[in-house]
Amino acid sequence: MSTIERPLPRRSVMTYALGSMGTGGFTTLPGLVLIYYMTDTLGISALFAGLMVTLAKIWDVVIDPIIGARSDHSLANTGSRKRFMLLGGVLLPIFFLLTFAVPVAIGPVAGGIWVLIAFTATATAFSLFQVPYIALPAELTAGYDQRTRLLSVRVLVLSIAILLFGAGGPALRSLGGENKWLGYFLMALLSGALIGVCMIITSRVAPQQQAIESKVSSIRSSYAHGFNALKRSQPFRALLLTFALQGLATGGMLAGAQYIATWILGDEAAVTFLFIALIGPALLFVPVWRTLAKRLGKEQSFNYSSILFGLSAFALTFMLIAPGPWIYIPVALAGAGYAGMQSLPMSMLPDVIHHDSRTHGEGRAGIFGGVWTAGETTGMALGATLLALMLWASGYIESVTGETVIQQTSATNGIILSFSLMPALIIVLSLLSFRRYPLREHDIAPNAPSST
């Protein structure tokens, strides 16, 4: 660690990291069960379910740059981003519960529209917290290694959150017994409350700075600032595209896990063990990737973690020949790679923001955070969309609560390929895009020359 870096207080690190218990919970549960909830409880076709989720996420992408600009304005005028984070933490549990409270009797079409409205509101509340949350590391510390430390702890908590909500969510759902609607309601009620509490507590870590008078940006100028950030920062473009592609890969696998458990492993509850296999190694490997990043650099370590994930996903294609418990091994290896795929780009984003600020002499962390969240959201949403399209194309049969169906071989093969070959190929594309990321530690050092 550089001698000029001041270590962040442990309390600040842990309070910031707690926010990932909320963000991880929200990202995990809808990604895991929402499509499945729509197809196998509400009787909504896979194509229509995918369309509803995609429309909600498109709105999220539209609103994120505006929230980013408003967050920067709030920072300038009040000295803090706290109020946005608080508002998101208060509203999200309410809309999250409504998303999983659709009366089955209203039918598939009305049910799909209900989910679209409620989930769009939930995603908006999430962005109110997530966008300023992403901007905070660049404001909490200027140290290259301190950012790695901060984001490594955050990803460790994120991994715990994915395990807790990914395994615990279906367990809460099972409390409803044969009444799947009640199970989803209980899951959303308890999980949403925990997500909201974590977000509200984390908002306290937002630093209080000196306020200056600033005019509210128009919607048009908000998008202009976002496009300008992309235009002037080549490192940001490369990193964002890479992270969005990897979100596409992991989003597709996340949405497909419940289908793998139900139709390939033959046990709906097996999704819990899939998550334990995935996140257990991720918890162990977060410090490993942090150590490698110090020795080899963040960039090289990120390449290794991505390759490990991609090869592990490809190995899962052998489920086409012999599905069985052996799949937990490549899933565990994918989890080890996933830890690096999450922590390292997140620690590079504050470097990009710091580099842009020094190069252009202006603080636009909120704008960068908004565009980043939009890109990440797009990747995760399209991952679920790709799964829905794969299910539809392969002839997947939807059902309502209490109805028994038998899936065709083409449908089960589509589930397997969406969980294995598809993410593996997307990881290859992400590695190609990452080759254009130029920043290294010497570019971020305090005495580094300013350059575009």
N, C-alpha and C positions, 0 to 999 in steps of 0.2 A: 504494500500500500504506500502510496506517495505520502511523504512527510507533511505535505501541505493539506492533506485531507483530514477533516475533523470527523471522527466517527459519529454517526447518528445515535442518539440515545436509544437504548433498547426498547423503551416504552413507545417511542415514536415508530420504530420499525414494526413492533408487534401490533400496534393500533392500526397502522396502515395495512398490514397484512390481513387483519381481520376482515377488511372489506372484501377480500377474495372469498371468504366464506359465503358472503352474499352473492357476489357476481358468479362464483362457481356454482352455487346452488341454482341460480336462475338459468344459467347456461346449460347445466346438466339436465335438470328435470324436464323442461319442455323439449329439449333436444332428444331426450331418451323416450318419453312417453306420449308426447302430444300427437304425433302422427298415428301412433298405435291406438291411442285413446279415440281418435276420430274414426279410424277404420274398423276397430274391433269392439267398440262400445257404442258409438253413435251411428254405426252403419254407413259412414260417409265413404265414397269411393276414394281410392288412393290418389287418383289424379286431382279430384276436387279438394282433398285434404292438403295435398302439396301446394295447390294454388292458393288456398286460404293462408297457409303459413308464409308462403312467399310474398303475398300482398302485404301482410303485416310487417314483414322484414323490409320490404321496399319503403314503406313509410318510415321505418326506423332509419334507413339510410338517408332518406330525404331530410329528416329532422336533426340528425346528429351534427352536421356542420353549423346549423343555426344555434343549437345548444352550446356548441363549442365557442361560437362568437359571443353569445350571451354570458357564458362563463367567464370569458376574458373581460367583458364589460363589468361583471359583478366584482371580479378581482380588482379592477382599476378603481371602482367607485366605493367599494366596501372594504377592500384589502384582503378579501377571502373568497374562496369558492364554496364555502360551507353551506349556504342556504340552498343551492341547487342539490347538493348531496342529501341534505335533510329532507327536502321535498320528495325526492325519488324514494328514499327509504320509507317514508310515511305512506305514499300512494301505492307502491308496488304490491304489498300483501293484499290489498283490497281487490285490485284488478286481477291478480294471480288467482285468487279464490274464485272470482266470477268466471274465469276461463274454464275451470273444471267443474262448474256448477250448471252445465247445460241440461235442461230437462229432456230426457230421452224421448218423451211423448211428442215433442214438437217436430220431429222428423229430421232426416239428414240435411236437407237444404237449409232450413231455418237454423239447425244446429251448427252448420258450418259458418253461417253468417254471424251467429252469436259468438263463436270462437274467434272469428276474424276481428270483430269489434273489441271484445274483451282482451284478446292477446295483443292487439295494436296498442291499446291503452297501457297494458303491462309493459310492453317494449319501450314505450315513451317514458314511463316512470323509471325504467331501468337505465335509459340513456341519460336522464337527469342526474343520476348518480355516477354512472360509468364514465362519461366524458370528462368531467372534472377530476374524477379519481385517477384516470390515466395521466392527466396533466401534472399531478402532484409530484412525482419523483424528481422532475426537472427543477422543482421549486424547493423541495426538501433538502437536496444536496447537490453540489456541483462536482462531487468526486466520482471519477470513473469507476473505481472499485467499490465505492460506497453504494452506487446505483446497482451494481451486480449483487451486493449483499442484500440491499433492500428488496430487489425484485426476486432474488432467490428465496428469501423467506416468504414473500408473497406467494410464489408458485408452490412452495411447500404447503402453505395453508390452502391454496387452490386445489392441490392434489387431495388433501384431507377432505375438502368440501365435495369434490367429485365423488370420492369414496363414500362419504356420509350420505349425500343426497342420491347418488346413483344406486347404492345398495339399500339405504334406509327408505328412500321414496317408495320403491316397490313393496318394501316390508310394511310401510304405513298403508299402502293401497290394499294390502291383504287383510287389513283389519275390517274391511267391509264384507269379508266372506264372499258369499255368492252374489251379493249386491255390489257390482263393480262401480256403479255410480257413487254410492256412499264411500267406497274405498278411495276413489279419486278425490272426493270432496274433503275427506279427512287428511289425505296427503297434502292437498293444496293449502288447507287451513294451517296445519302445523308447520309445514315447510315455509310457507309465505311469511309466517310470523317470525321464524328464525332468520330468514333472509333480511327482513326489514330491520330487526333489532341490530344485526351486525352492521348494516349500512349506516344506521343512525349513530352508533358508537364510533364508527370509523370517520364520520364527518368531523369529529372533534380534532383530528390530526391536521386538518387543513390549516396551513400557516396563516397568521394574521400579519399582513404587510401594510405599509403606508398607502392610504387611499389617495387617488388623484381623480380629478374630474374627467369624465370620459363620456362621450355621446354614445347612445345605443346604435349599433350597426343595423342597417336595414337588412331584410332577408336577402336582397340581391347582393349587397356587399358581403354578407356572411358567406355566401357561396363563392364570391369572388376571392375572398381571403383563403378559402379552402383550396380553390384551383391554383391560386398563386403559390401556396405552400407546396403543392405537388409540382408545379412548374419550376420553381427555383431550387428545390432540393432533390437532386438526383438520388442521394442516399435514402431519402424518405420514400421515393417512388419504388425503389428496388426492395426495400424492407417491407413496405406495405403490400406489394404484390405477392411477395413470398409468403407473408403471414396469412394473407387472404386465401391463397391457394392451399396452404396447410389447414386452414379453417374449413375449407371445402372438403378436404380428405377426412379430417377428424369428425366434422359434422355429419358426414355420410355414415361413418362407422358408428357414431353415437346413436343416430336415429335407427340404425339397423340392428343394434345389439338386442333389443327386445324381440325382434323377429327371429334372430339367430337362436335365442333362448327358447322361444315357443315352437318354431317350426323345424329347426335343425337339431337342437339338443332335446326337444320334446318336453320341455319343462319351463313354463312361464317364469317360475321363480329362479331359474338358472341365471337370469340377468344379474342377480346379486353376486354370484360367483365370478361372472365375467368382469364385473367392476372391481372386485377384490383382486383378481388376477392382473387387471390393467393398472390399478392405482397403487397397489402394494409396492411393486417395483419402482413406480414413479416417486413415491415418498422416499425410498432409499437412494434414488439416483439424483435428486435435486442437488445435494451437496457434492456429489461426484462431478456433475457437469460444471458446478461452480469452481471446483478445484482445477478441472481441466481448462476452464476458461482463463484462469490465472496463468497457467503454464503454456497453453497453446494459443490463447486468444479466443474471444467469444465467437468469432466467425468460423474458425476451423472446428471448434467444439460443436457449433450448431450444425455444420455439415455432417459430422459423425452421428449426431443424434438423429438427424433426418434420415440418413441412410439406414440406420438400425430400424427405425420405424417402418420405412418403406419395404425393406426386405422381410420384416416380420409380417406385414400385411400381405405381401405376395405369397408367403408360405401358407396363409390361410385358404388359398385357392384349392388346396388339396382336400378341403371339405367336400368338393364335388365328387371325389372318389371314395373317401372314407371319413365321414363326419364322426366325431366322437370327442371324448374328454381331452384328447391330446391337444386340442386347439388352445387350451389354457396356457400352454408353453409359449407359442408365438404371441399370444395376447400379452403375456407378461413381458416379453422382450419389447413389444411395441410400447408398453407402458414405460419401460426404461428410456426409450427414445423420446417419448412424449414429454417427459420431464424437461429435457433439454430444448425441445421444440417450443415449449412455452416460456421457460425462464430466460433463455438467451435473447430472443428477439425483444422481449419486454424490457430487458436491461439495455438493449441497443437503442430503443426508441428515445429515452431521455438523452442519450448521446447525440442522436440526430437533432433533437430539439435544441440542445445546448450549442451544437455546431452551427445551426441555422441562426440562432440568436446572436452569436458572436460574429457571424459572417455578415448578417444584415442589420444588426443593431436594433432588433425589436423583439419583444416577448409575445409569442403567439402560441403558447403551450396549449391553450384551450382549442384553438383552431386545429392544431396537429392532433390533439386528442379526439376531436370530433370526426375528422377525416379517418383517423385510425379505427375508431369504433365503427364507422360506416363500412370500412373495408372488412374488418373482422366479422361484422354482422352479415355482410353480403356472403362471405365465404361459408359461414356456418349455415345460413338460410338455404343457400343453393345446394349445400350438402344434403339437407333434408329433401330438397326438391328433386335432386338426382335420384335419391332413394325412391321417392314417390313415383317418379317416371319409370324407374326400373320395375317397380312392383306392378304398375299399370301395364307396361309393355309385356311383362312376363305372365300376365293373366291372374294376378292375385285377387282372391275373392274376399270382399269385406263382409263384416257381420255385425249384428247388434248383440247386446248382453243376453246370454242364455242360448244363443244360436250356435250350432255345431257345423263346421265346414271342413272339407278336406281340400288341401291345396294341391294343384298339379305339380309335376316335376319341374316344369318350366318356371313356376313361381318360386319354388325353393332354390333352384339354381340362380334365379335373379337375386334372391336375398343373399346368397353366398358371394356372388360376384360383386355386389354393391358393398360388401363388407371386406373384400380382399383385393381383387384386381383393380377395381376402380380407384381406391385410395392410393394404392401403390403407384399407379401411373401418374396420379396428380402430384405425389411427392417428387417424382422425377422432374416434373415441370417446375415445381417450386425451387429445386436445387439449381435449375438452369437460370431462373430469374435472380436468385441470390448471388450469382456470379458477378452481377453488376453492382453489388453493394461495396462502396469504396473505403469506408471509414475504418481506421485502426486506432489503437490506443494513442499513438503519437499525434493523431489528428484531433484528439479530444483534450490533450494535455493543455494546462493553462497557458503555457508559452508557445503553443502551436500557432503557426501563421494563419491568418484569416484568409480563406479562399472559397470560391464557389464550387 
